[in-house]
Amino acid sequence: MKKGGFILKKIAWTLFCIPFFLFGCSGEQTVEVNNTVNNETDVGVREVINNSNEVYAGNAIFVDNQLLVAVQAKPWLDYKKKKIEKNLKKQIEEKFPDLEVFVSADYKLFWETQKLLEEEDEKKISDEVEKLKDLAKEET
């Protein structure tokens, strides 16, 4: 009797976990861009992020001639974050050589840029972008 109960618990646990696993495997990407200057760069950055199979969400903030990109790597690719950052930065710099590009796959930076996308004040956005870049450089 005990062995049958164990098997039922195992089956129940498996059935419980399947929806979470399937939800985590959804292929939908979200990319948000804050760009008040040029629609062409907006589309180009979205395209680069969307074409990356290793990223499932991204935020991009343009300030003057700077671009801050924060992305979230797919969960099973956490060990490749530095490589993902390097590849995205290279692709964006090739497409837009006149921009100073900073790319991060750090979740905290992604979260902070998410809040900045809702901000209206350009001066505050500029100050916060500098703080975030400095913070990210300190952590590396």
Buried (B, 14 or more C-beta within 10 A) or exposed (E): EEEEEEEEEEEEEEEEEEEEEEEEEEEEBEBBBBBEEEEEBBEBBBEBBEEBEBBBBBBBBBBEEBBBBBBBBBEEBEEBBEEBBEBBBEBBBEBBEEBEBBBBBBBEBBEBBEEBEEEEEEEEBBEBBEEBBEBBEEEE
